[in-house]
Amino acid sequence: MSIVWLDERACQNAEVCGGKAAALSRLSASYAVPPGFCASSQSGSGALIQAYERLSQHLGVTAAAVAVRSSAADEDGQQLSFAGQYATYLNLTGANAVLAAVEQCFAAGTSDRVAAYRATFGQAAQPKVFALVQQFIPADCAAVAFSINPVNGRRDEIIINAHWGLGEAIVAGRAEPDMYVFGKAENRVIHRQIGAKAALMRPTPHGNGILELRTPPALAAAAALSGAQIHAVARMALELEQQCGYPVDIECAWQTEKLYLLQCRPVTACLK
């Protein structure tokens, strides 16, 4: 494999592009999935640079800001998610930065952390690891949603965690986010808790990386999502659950009133 684009049918195969990329590829025609491509360790630097330049041209810029993430063949499956085990690099600009991050994504497949995770679940085989390169979304606010309550297993509830800025603050556990319990039958929020949101993540002003900042007190006290945004995230989670045929864990981001889908995977804890 050289380069496979997210909107190509070949990218829907986890053996070709990894589980993360395959899931997003299958959904890219129906949802606002940031455009991008997938590379393997055999792609070569020349093909990677050409693909990055093509993506930049598609986005109308000289050098696009991108997110680079590992996408392993057995990642985000119905048995194991490998959540947080592989590599993610956000807000990278320029071919050299992208090439370096792609190499780090490949190397993540042989890290001690991934090996320990695999051993815990009796997985001995070395996975195929790919690198997913996508347009970086500098989110105004972000959310992680579960189409089933992952704590008590209730299938009539959608759980939404939300925060200002990038979703990395949520997934990396850097701040207590807002939490909403959305009743499917009621079609409304049935419980809400405004989190402390003491820190938030923003892209660095001049590219290549993100910053952890203290959340301004007024922003920390305010709800990160409006009522309409909560309904939109809940609707997306419910639609994806119905489309996939199992409870899903999604990551999404709002930027200038547009909702982007950044990841979709099974809620493995509730499928076992």
Beta strands, then each sheet from edge to edge (+ up, - down):
strand 1: 3-5
strand 2: 36-39
strand 3: 65-72
strand 4: 88-93
strand 5: 129-135
strand 6: 141-146
strand 7: 157-164
strand 8: 178-183
strand 9: 188-193
strand 10: 199-203
strand 11: 210-214
strand 12: 248-255
strand 13: 258-266
sheet 1: 1+ 2- 5+ 3- 4+
sheet 2: 9+ 8- 7+ 6- 12+ 13-
sheet 3: 10+ 11-
end
